[in-house]
């Protein structure tokens, strides 16, 4: 009985291992497309902040090509929710 308890405890010991011994996750964003649409300029401003942090270019969604959008590993899209006439969908 004592032997089986030691095996069970040894199996769970990895859960308490220091972080340096655990597997690291790759959080690198290889190809990011940041697209926006704006009515008042606020969405464009926030998009600029995001692009500055990511080192990406911001593109007005109206100027984007289908092939360009689908070529990215990750896309971020910002669009206005006010002044669009879609009050009941917010």
GICOR-V284464 format. One record per run of one state. SS is the DSSP state (@ for helix, = for strand, . for the rest). FROM is the first residue (numbers start at 1). TO is the last residue. Records with the same first field share a line. If there is no record, write none. Layout:
# GICOR-V284464
SS: FROM-TO ; FROM-TO
This chain:
# GICOR-V284464
.: 1-1 ; 17-18 ; 22-31 ; 37-41 ; 55-57 ; 64-65 ; 71-73 ; 79-86 ; 90-90
@: 2-16 ; 19-21 ; 42-54 ; 61-63 ; 66-70 ; 87-89
=: 32-36 ; 58-60 ; 74-78
